[in-house]
Amino acid sequence: MTSLPAGRRTDLLAATAAGVTVLLWASAFVSIRSAGEAYSPGALALGRLLAGALVLGAICLVRREGLPARGAWPGIVVSGLLWFGLYMVVLNWGEQKVDAGTAALVVNIGPLIMALLAGWLLKEGLPSRLLAGMAVSFVGAAVVGLSMSGEGSASVLGVLLCLLAAVAYAGGVVAQKPALRHGSALQVTTYGCVIGAVACLPFAGQLVSDARDAPLSATLNMVYLGVFPTALAFTTWAFALARTTAGRMGATTYAVPALVVLMSWVALDEVPGWITLVGGLVCLAGVAVSRSGPRAGTTAASSTEAPVTEAPVTEAPVTEASATAVAAAPEPRSDKA
């Protein structure tokens, strides 16, 4: 990778980090379903965030990461409250009210909201390739969601909770993006996780009570959610987000439904139907379109999909084993920070 041009190397690093995130977030659906049978929504969110904050805090101490700059804190606080706190609680609650297919379909409105907010608030614009890719992926997500829906009726409350989760997710990402100009991915993720955990402290009593009666498998799934889909995946997400637009990162998450189908097939022996497989392939095709670059001959100055900032030449490739260490590298800072 060191022989590649700096811009291409940056794209590959961001794509690899985004891939790690999507893979781990897809695995979270299986763990949430298991842990959610023994833990209430608030208790599960708090336990997950505490585990994540402990791991991230330990890494910060080892790396001697200080506090992020003052300019990062507004985005950290907002993303911590919306994404780490509110999103996790209402999503856990919503998945107890509706089937997995309906929940996936409603939550997948999030990337669309994210692209609109980023285009408006962050002035990222709405590139035609991004909109086309998101439209294709949303159709695929709808096919997957409908094909996976159970026979039971979805409650209005459950749908509203999933919709609230989508809005909180989108708002949290858009708030996090400016913070990454003033702090590293590790700093922004760590303190966002801590703020989310503090916001969920009212559920501490429930967590203690549920942990007393929960089977070991459910508790281990909760810890897994904190260490991998939270501590690792949110850090690799922030690493990639600092190097591309919020709209393109949101579109990348449309690969999650396709991966969930495959993981359920392998881990839970839930054989997907042909319609589900087709929907998953459509999701992946839409992601490919949304992340594709401009046609040859298009200048960088006229492209709204160019990476935000190039990564340092000495950065190492991101792998599952080294993603947290790579993501902890300080992000490019604004001259006005």
Backbone hydrogen bonds, N-H to C=O, Kabsch-Sander energy under -0.5 kcal/mol:
donor,donor_aa,acceptor,acceptor_aa,energy
4,L,1,M,-1.6
9,R,5,P,-2.7
10,T,6,A,-2.3
11,D,7,G,-2.0
12,L,8,R,-2.2
13,L,9,R,-2.4
14,A,10,T,-2.6
15,A,11,D,-2.6
16,T,12,L,-2.5
17,A,13,L,-2.5
18,A,14,A,-2.5
19,G,15,A,-2.2
20,V,16,T,-2.2
21,T,17,A,-2.1
22,V,18,A,-2.6
23,L,19,G,-2.3
24,L,20,V,-2.2
25,W,21,T,-2.8
26,A,22,V,-2.1
27,S,23,L,-1.7
28,A,24,L,-1.2
29,F,25,W,-0.7
29,F,26,A,-1.0
30,V,26,A,-0.6
31,S,27,S,-1.6
32,I,28,A,-3.2
33,R,29,F,-1.7
34,S,30,V,-1.5
35,A,31,S,-3.2
36,G,32,I,-2.6
37,E,34,S,-1.1
38,A,35,A,-1.6
39,Y,35,A,-2.0
44,L,40,S,-2.7
45,A,41,P,-2.0
46,L,42,G,-2.5
47,G,43,A,-2.7
48,R,44,L,-2.3
49,L,45,A,-2.4
50,L,46,L,-2.7
51,A,47,G,-2.1
52,G,48,R,-2.2
53,A,49,L,-2.9
54,L,50,L,-2.2
55,V,51,A,-1.9
56,L,52,G,-2.6
57,G,53,A,-2.8
58,A,54,L,-2.1
59,I,55,V,-2.0
60,C,56,L,-2.4
61,L,57,G,-2.1
62,V,58,A,-2.3
63,R,59,I,-2.5
64,R,60,C,-0.7
64,R,61,L,-0.5
65,E,60,C,-2.6
69,A,182,H,-1.4
72,A,69,A,-1.8
73,W,69,A,-0.6
73,W,70,R,-1.1
76,I,72,A,-2.1
77,V,73,W,-2.9
78,V,74,P,-2.3
79,S,75,G,-2.6
80,G,76,I,-2.5
81,L,77,V,-2.3
82,L,78,V,-2.8
83,W,79,S,-2.0
84,F,79,S,-1.6
85,G,80,G,-1.4
86,L,81,L,-3.0
87,Y,82,L,-2.5
88,M,83,W,-0.6
89,V,85,G,-1.8
90,V,86,L,-2.6
91,L,87,Y,-2.2
92,N,88,M,-1.9
93,W,89,V,-2.2
94,G,90,V,-2.9
95,E,91,L,-2.4
96,Q,93,W,-1.2
97,K,94,G,-1.5
98,V,94,G,-1.7
103,A,99,D,-2.3
104,A,100,A,-2.6
105,L,101,G,-2.1
106,V,102,T,-2.5
107,V,103,A,-2.6
108,N,104,A,-1.4
109,I,106,V,-1.7
110,G,107,V,-2.3
112,L,109,I,-0.5
113,I,109,I,-2.1
114,M,110,G,-2.9
115,A,111,P,-2.4
116,L,112,L,-1.9
117,L,113,I,-2.7
118,A,114,M,-2.9
119,G,115,A,-2.3
120,W,116,L,-1.7
121,L,117,L,-3.5
122,L,117,L,-0.7
122,L,118,A,-1.0
124,E,118,A,-1.7
125,G,119,G,-0.6
131,L,127,P,-2.3
132,A,128,S,-2.7
133,G,129,R,-2.7
134,M,130,L,-2.5
135,A,131,L,-2.2
136,V,132,A,-2.2
137,S,133,G,-2.6
138,F,134,M,-2.6
139,V,135,A,-1.9
140,G,136,V,-2.0
141,A,137,S,-2.9
142,A,138,F,-2.5
143,V,139,V,-2.2
144,V,140,G,-2.6
145,G,141,A,-3.0
146,L,142,A,-2.7
147,S,143,V,-2.3
148,M,144,V,-1.8
149,S,145,G,-0.7
155,S,97,K,-1.0
159,V,155,S,-2.0
160,L,156,V,-2.4
161,L,157,L,-2.4
162,C,158,G,-2.1
163,L,159,V,-2.2
164,L,160,L,-2.5
165,A,161,L,-2.2
166,A,162,C,-2.0
167,V,163,L,-2.1
168,A,164,L,-2.6
169,Y,165,A,-2.5
170,A,166,A,-2.3
171,G,167,V,-2.7
172,G,168,A,-2.4
173,V,169,Y,-2.0
174,V,170,A,-2.2
175,A,171,G,-2.0
176,Q,172,G,-1.8
177,K,173,V,-1.8
179,A,175,A,-0.7
180,L,176,Q,-1.1
180,L,177,K,-0.8
181,R,178,P,-1.6
182,H,179,A,-1.6
183,G,179,A,-1.0
185,A,327,A,-0.5
185,A,329,A,-0.7
186,L,327,A,-0.7
188,V,184,S,-2.7
189,T,185,A,-2.3
190,T,186,L,-2.6
191,Y,187,Q,-2.4
192,G,188,V,-1.5
193,C,189,T,-2.4
194,V,190,T,-2.2
195,I,191,Y,-2.2
196,G,192,G,-2.2
197,A,193,C,-2.3
198,V,194,V,-2.5
199,A,195,I,-2.2
200,C,196,G,-1.2
201,L,198,V,-1.3
203,F,200,C,-2.3
204,A,201,L,-2.5
207,L,203,F,-2.2
208,V,204,A,-2.3
209,S,205,G,-2.2
210,D,206,Q,-3.1
211,A,207,L,-2.6
212,R,208,V,-1.4
213,D,209,S,-1.0
213,D,210,D,-0.5
214,A,210,D,-1.8
219,T,215,P,-1.7
220,L,216,L,-2.7
221,N,217,S,-1.9
222,M,218,A,-1.9
223,V,219,T,-2.3
224,Y,220,L,-2.6
225,L,221,N,-2.3
226,G,222,M,-1.6
227,V,223,V,-2.4
228,F,224,Y,-2.6
230,T,225,L,-0.9
231,A,226,G,-2.3
232,L,227,V,-1.5
233,A,228,F,-2.8
234,F,230,T,-1.9
235,T,231,A,-0.8
236,T,232,L,-2.4
237,W,233,A,-2.1
238,A,234,F,-2.0
239,F,235,T,-2.3
240,A,236,T,-2.2
241,L,237,W,-3.1
242,A,238,A,-1.9
243,R,240,A,-1.5
244,T,241,L,-1.1
249,M,245,T,-2.0
250,G,246,A,-2.4
251,A,247,G,-2.0
252,T,248,R,-1.5
253,T,249,M,-1.0
253,T,250,G,-0.7
254,Y,251,A,-1.6
255,A,252,T,-1.9
256,V,253,T,-1.8
258,A,254,Y,-0.5
259,L,255,A,-1.9
260,V,256,V,-2.8
261,V,257,P,-2.0
262,L,258,A,-1.7
263,M,259,L,-2.9
264,S,260,V,-2.7
265,W,261,V,-1.7
266,V,262,L,-2.2
267,A,263,M,-3.4
268,L,263,M,-0.6
268,L,264,S,-1.2
270,E,264,S,-2.2
271,V,269,D,-1.0
277,L,273,G,-2.1
278,V,274,W,-2.5
279,G,275,I,-2.4
280,G,276,T,-2.2
281,L,277,L,-2.2
282,V,278,V,-2.2
283,C,279,G,-2.1
284,L,280,G,-2.0
285,A,281,L,-2.2
286,G,282,V,-2.3
287,V,283,C,-2.0
288,A,284,L,-2.1
289,V,285,A,-2.0
290,S,286,G,-2.5
291,R,287,V,-1.9
292,S,288,A,-0.5
292,S,289,V,-0.9
298,T,295,R,-2.0
302,S,299,T,-0.7
303,S,299,T,-0.6
303,S,300,A,-0.7
315,E,312,P,-1.4
319,T,317,P,-0.5
323,A,319,T,-1.5
326,V,322,S,-2.4
327,A,323,A,-2.9
328,A,324,T,-1.1
329,A,326,V,-1.7
334,S,181,R,-1.3
337,A,334,S,-1.6
